[in-house]
Each structure stands twice: as C-alpha cells, then as structure tokens.
Amino acid sequence: MTSSSTSLTAWQDRANHAARSVTALFGRKLLFLPGTHLGAVLLQGRHPAGPPTPSTQEQEPGTQPAPRWRTALRRMRPAASLALPWHYWWQAHYVDCLVDAGRRELGGGATPAARFDGPGRPSAGHLASRLVTGIRLRNALTFVNSYYDDMAWLALATLRLDRLAEETRRPGRRRNAVVRASLALQFDAACTDDLGGGTFWSKKRDFKNTPATAPVALFYARTGQHAKAQALLDWLDATLFDADQALYLDGARLDPSGEVVLERAVYTYNQGPVLGALLELGGEANLARAAVLVDAVQRLLTVPCSSNGAGTGSGGSVLRCEGTGDGGLFTGILCRYLALAAADRRLPAATRATAARLVTDTAEALWSGRRPVGPGEANARRQGTSIFSLHAAKPAAATYPPSAAVELSTQLQAWMALEAAAAVTAAAGA
C-alpha cells in the first residue's frame, strides 16, 4: 500500500496514536505540581536481560510488593529529571504538536469523545496550556532564554494555541499574549544591521543564522509585521541562500579580520520555517522562492527508502533525517511547513504534489517502521504505545531496540510528520 492510498481517517488515527504514545511515555507533571505538564528528555531503556521490577501498582497476583525504598526512589524521578539538560525548544514543539492534535479534536466536534487520549483525559488544548505553564516554571519563572530561535518557536506555538482557543469559542489565556509581548521585545533586540541584517542566534551576538532568522520572520509575518518579516527573508536570500543548491545555509559570522564567514552546512530544519514565512507573506516573488525551495528539498534532502518494513510500501525516497539530540526534530519541522505548501493553491500544482508526496511518504515510512513498546517497558499507562524510529528510512527496531534510551525529540518528529500527513490528506479532500 502506498501512502497516497491511505485515507484521512487512517492518518488521523495514526496521528492520535503518536500523540498518545508521546504523552504516555514522556509526559508528566513538573514536580507533581497540579496544572503543569512537561515532556521528559529521555525514556530510559531497560537491560536486555529482563524487564525492571514492577512497582506496587503493577504487581502480578501472588508476588511480593517492591520494597518501600524502591517505590520512594521511583517517586523521586520527576525531581531527578531536573538534573537532566533543559531543552526549552523541544518543549515548544511539544506545544505545537498538541495544538495539531487539538485542531483535529476541533474537527471532530471538540467533544470529550473526540479527544486524542479518550474522554477521561484532558483535551490537547488543555494539555498544551499546562505545558506552557510547566515551561515557565522549569525555565526559572521566565519565558526568556539565551537563544532567540528557542523563543521564536515558543512564541509561534502560543500564537497557534490562542487561535485554537478562539476556534473552540474559548478565550485564549492572557498569559499567552504576555509571553508573546515579552518575547517580541527579545526579537526586536536580536534583529540588527550587523552583517547587513538578520537575527542573532544567541545572546552572545556573534552569529546570525537561518534557524533564528526564519522563525522570527514567520512570527513577524503572523503578527502583522510584514515589513520586518520581509526584510529578514530578503537578508536570508541575499546572504544565506546557496544558488547552486537552491537551499539555505546555516549561518554567517564575522572573522577577526572583519570578513563575513559562512557556515555552509545545510539542514532539513532550516528550510522549513523559511518556507513557512514565504507562504505567510505571499506575493509573486515569495511564492516563486517557495516553489524553488520545495523542488530543491526533493532533489537534495531525500534518501532512498526500501519496502523492508520501514518504507513507503513501494520503495522510493523519504526526507533525510538528522539523527538524535536537537537534530531529532529537524525533519519533523520541515514536514510541518511542507504540509502548508501542499495545501497552498497559490503554488503550482506540481509543487503542491511534490510537497504532499514528501510528507506522506516520510510519514508512511515512520509509521511502518514503528515498534510496539514491549511488556518489559510498559506499565498500564504505556500499554498499546509505540516507539518511532529516528530515521524514516530505518525501522525503530534497529535504531531504538528495547535496551536503548529514546529521546523526546525524535518521537516529536514522528508525531509532527504524522500530523502533517493528516493535514495534507484533509486539504486534498477539501
């Protein structure tokens, strides 16, 4: 079965499954605080020799309960997680994924029965709001961060969250507007004439790059600041667009002699928000740039994918994935904005078809390559969930065997791709 034959209902069910898997495996309260939610950085694997000792709530009949000290240690795990690295921008994309799920709930009537995790669980929108609260508390009672791209992603996510609230006829949280007002000041300070324009990546203010400039441009475009957004896109086109590849390079900095030095790495991640900003602003020149970019992604950022359990069902190619850590999010972000291109009737039909195929084939590969969470890894909440591969072209059994620690970033990536495929299929039927 090819991805093009998959129905809208099937894609929605798959996206719901990814949403349930990520929230069950990684989601938790921050230090047991009510009204909070965060995604754990890691799902720890187990030793291949056998499953961990079950907790008191998971005892088989007739077995002895776990010692009290072990149960107490498990209860301390949320506090111990504070010692792990803090990935602010992973959480921002977690908010965005929940908004995607919330929009599908809205399409199903926004009733308890339409909730991705069942009628007895919070709606996706409520969970996203709790997550924003958790981000603030975990980030030392502020939404300001040392990296401008991190802040841009959270600003974009809260903007979408408020629009979801409006569509469900509920007022958006005043808190979200305060977040954006605060972060907009940060963006204004980061967009300077140094290097001819663009946005600094961090508060070191020594590097301007696509990962910061593009989402800030998209934020400006979505909040009506079109001149600012266009100036940033024009800087990207003049400074970081590589005409030979028709793709955007990573960034630029000044060397000690005052010369501009380009960081020539090309990532899937960088192309996505540029595409989103071009589409948001529109106009003949921006739409022409968007069409060229989609074609370049197809030519240069795809890899072969066989039908050996992690493919599209008929061979072909899928989007290149960028590994673990921060790179585990990159291709999911590109899928989100390719889905917008696939639905944008201002673009040529061939461009829309290419964008749609890239999204659905990549999502199909990630879905086909998933593996179920095994008995030794699952408690009652985790039963029926899945682990997704960090590479669309490889099965999860190979990249994430049961003994491996699984990173949140890669699972959000798969969720994003499946949400994008659902959106593409819905737009095609509209």
N, C-alpha and C positions, 0 to 999 in steps of 0.2 A: 504493500500500500504506500503510495506516495503522499507527501504532505499535502498536495493540492486536493486530495480526495477526503481529507479529514474535515468533519462537519464542525460548525460553530459550537454545537453542544459539546462535542468531544473536546475541543480546545478549551472551552470554559471549565469542563470537568478536570482537565489536566492542570489548568492554572489553579483551580481550587485545591487540587491535591498538593501542588507545590506550596501553596500558601499554608495549608495545614501542616505539611512536613516541616517547613522552616519555623513556624511559630511553635510547634510542639517540641522540636529538637533544640531550638536555640532561644526561644522567647522565655522571659521570666521577669518577675518584679525586681526592682532595684532595692536590695537590702530589705525585702519583704514589705516595702512601703506601698500602701494602697494607692491606687490611681496612677501607678507607674508601670512602665514596660521597657525592656531593653533586649537587644539581641546579644547573646554570648558570643565571644570571638571564636571560640573553638568548641566543637563537640569531641570530647576525648574518646579515642578508640579503646578497644579492650585487647588484652593479650590473646593471641590465637589459641592458647591452651584452654580457654574456657571463659564463660561469662562471669561478670562480677557477682559478688554475694548479694542476693536480693535484700531490699530494705524490708522493714517490718510490714509495710503495706503490701508487699509483693510476695510474701511467704507462701510456699506451697503448703497444703494441708499436711499436718503431722510433722513439720520441720520446726527446728528451734529458731526463735527470732534472732535477728542480728544483735550483737552486743550494743548496749546503750551508747558507748563511746563512738562506735562506728556510725550510728544514726545521728549523733550530735555533730560528728565531723561532716556528714553529708549536708546537714542543715547550715553549716558554715560556708558551704561552697559559694553562695552568692557574694559573701563578704570577701572570700579569697579571690574572686574574679576581679575585684578592684585592683589587684596587683598586676593583672594582665595588661598588655598595651591597650590604649584607648584609641579606637578607630571611629572618630566623630563622623567621617563621611560615609562609612559603611552604614551607620545608623540612619543617616539622611536618606540613603537609597532604600533602606528598610521602610521608612515612612512612605516613600514614593510607591513601593510595591504594594503596601497596604491600601494606598489610595486607588491603585489599579483594581485591587480586589473590591474595594468599596464601590467603584463605578460599575462593576459587574453586578454587585448586590443591588445597586440602584436600578439597573436594567431588569432585574428580577422582581422589582416591586418594593425594594428596601424593607421587606418584612423579615421577622425572625427566621422564617423558613428559608429565606434567600441567603442567609449568612454563610460565608465560606466554611466556617467551622461548626455549623449547626445552630439551631435555635437557642440552645442553652449557653452559647458562648457569646462574647462581645462582638459587635459588628466590626468590620475592618476599619471604619472611620473612627470609632471609639478607641480601638486599639492603637491606631496611629496617633491620636491625641495623647494617649497615655505615654506613647513612645517619645513624643516631643517633650513632655514633662520629664521623662527619665533622662533624656539627653541633657537638659538644663541642669538637673541635679548632679549627674555624673560629671558634667563639664564645669564643676566648681561654681554652680549657681549663675552661669552666664552662657550665652549662645555665641560669644565672641571666641574665635580660635586664631591660632597663629597662621593658618593657611586660608587664603582667600577663596580657593576652589572649594574647600570643605564648606565654608559658609555659604557660598553660592548654591551648592546643592541643597542645603537645608532651607534656604530662602525659597528656592523653586518648589521644594516639596510642601512647605507650609502654604504657599500660594495655591497649589493644586488641592491641598486639604481643605482650605476655605471654600474653594469653588465646589468641591464635593458637598460640603455642608450646605451651601446655597441651593444646590440642585436637590438636596433632600429636604429643602424648606426648613432648615435649621440655621440659626445664626452661627457664623464662624467664631471661633474663640478670639476674643480681643487680644489675648496673649500672642496669637499668630501674627497679627498686624504689628504688634510691638516688636516681635522678632524681626520682621522684615524692615521696619523703620530703623532699628538698631544696625542691622547688617548692611543696609543700603549706605549708611554713613561709612562703613568699612570699605565698600566697593568704590565709593567716590574717592576715598583717600588712596586707593590702590591703582586707580586709573590716572596715570600722569603722562606728561610729554616725554619722559625718559625713554630712550630708544625709539622715539617717534610716536609713541602711543602704547596701547595695550594695557594689560593688567599684571601687576606683580603677582607672583605665585605665593610668596610668604612675606612675613613682616621683616625678614632680612633685607627685602627690597633690592635684591641683586640679580633677579632672574624674572623675565616676563615670558609667559608660556601659553600655549593653547589650552591646557587643562583649566587654567583660571580665567583667561580672557573669554573663551567661548560660553561657559555657563553664566558669567556675569553679563555678557551681551544678551543672552537669552532672557535673563531676569529683567534687564532693562527693557527689552522688547515686549515682554509680557506685562510690564507695569506701565506701558505707555511712553517710555523714554526712548523714542525711536532714534533720535539723532545720536544719542550716546551709544546705542546698540550698533547703529550703522558705522560709526567711527571705529568701534572695536573690530567689527568684521572687516572693514577696509584695511585696518592695520594688519590683521591676520593675513589677508590676501596679499598685501604688499611685502610682508616680512617673512611669514612662515609657510606660505603656500609654495609647494615644490611643483613647478610646472611640468617637469618630466614625469612625475608620478601622478599629478593631479590630486595629491593628498597633502594634509597639513603636518608640518614637522612639529617637534615637541616644544622648542622654545629658543630664546635668544638672551644673551648676556653680554656685558662689556668686558673685554680682557684688560689687563693692566695698562695696555697702551691706548685704551680708549676705542679699540676696534670692536665692532659687533661680531660676536661669535655665535653661530647657530648650533643648537643641539639637534642633530639630524635624525634622531630616532623617530619612527613612525609607529603609532599605536592605534588600535581599533578605537579606543576610548576617545581620542582627540577628534575623530571625525564626527562622532555622534552629536555633541552639543553644537558644533558649527552648523551641521545640517539643520538642527532644530531652530537655531537662530535665523538662518537664511529663510526657512519656511515661515517663521513667525513674522518676519518683516515683509516678506514678499517683494513684489516688484520684478520687472523683467530681468535685471542683472542678477539679483539674488537667486531667483528661480533657475536661471541658467547655470549659476555656480552649483546649485544643489543637484541638478541633473548630472553635471560633470562629476561631482563627488560620489554620487551613488554608483556611477559606472566604474570609477576608479576603485571603489571598495570591492566591487565584484571581480575586477581583474587582478587586484594585488593583495587583498586581505582575506582571501579564501584558501581553504586547503581541501585536498581530496578526502572523501568520506566513503568508505565501503559499506556494504549492507551486512556486516558481520555482527549485528546486534547493537551497533551504535551508529547506524547510518540512516539515511533518508528512505530506505527501503528499495532504492533503485540506483545506488551509487551516487555520483555527482559530487558536489562540493558544499562545504559549510563555512561559516565565518571562522576565521582563525581565533583561537582563544589565547590568553596571555598569562596562563599559569595561576599561581596561588598568590596570597597576600593581596595587596591593592589590585594587582593585575587580574585577580579573580573576578572583579566587577566589570572589567573593561568592555568585553563583548556584549554583555547584557545591556550596558548603557547604549551601545551602538544599535542594538535591536530596538530599543525604545524609540529612537528617532527615525530609524528606517521604517518603522510602522507608521509614523506620521507621514513620511514621504509616500508610502504605498497608498495612503488614503487621500492624498492631496491632488485633486483633479486639475490643478493648475500646471502640474508636471506632465510631460509626455507619457503616453500610455506605456511605452516600453520601459521608461524609468520606473513607473509605478510597479510594473510587473516584476522588474528586477529586484526592487526593494522588498516586495512581498515574498518573492521566492527565497531571498536570503534569510528573511526572518523565519518563514515556516519550515524551510529545510533545516536550519540550525536548531529550531525548537523541536522538530521531529527527532533529530539525532539525539538531543539531550534527553528527550522523553524515552526513546527506545533504549538508550544506554543506562537508564537509572537502575539502581538495585534496591530491593526492599531492605529496611532495617531489620536485622536478624533478631532471633529470640534473646541472644545474649546481650544485645544492645538496647532492647526495648523494655520500657515499663508500660503500664497501662496507657499512659498518655501518648506514647510513641508508637503504639501498635498501628500497623497499616500505613506507616510513613515511608518515605523513600530518601535515599541519598543520590544526588545527581553528580555526574562527572564534572571535573574541572576543565575537560576538553570535549567539545562536541563530537570530535572525530574518534574518541576512545570511550569504551564503556566504563561506568563507575566501578565495576568490579575490579578493573585494572588500576584505576587512578586512586580509588578510595576503598581498598579492601577493609573488612571489619576491624582490623587492628590499627587502621590509620586514624589520625586526628583529622577531622573535617573542619574547614574554615567557613565561617558565615559568608564571606564574600562570594565564594564560588556557588553557594546554594542560592543566594540572592540573584546571581547572574542567571541561573537556570530559571528561576521564578520570573525574572524580567522577560526572558526570551519567550516563555510560555504565555505570559500576559500579552506580549507584543503580537504573538501569533493569533491569540483570541481576538485582539483588536483589529488585526489585518483581515481576518475572516469575517468579522462583523461588518467592517466597512465595505467589503466586497459584496455583501448581501444587501447593503442599504439601498 
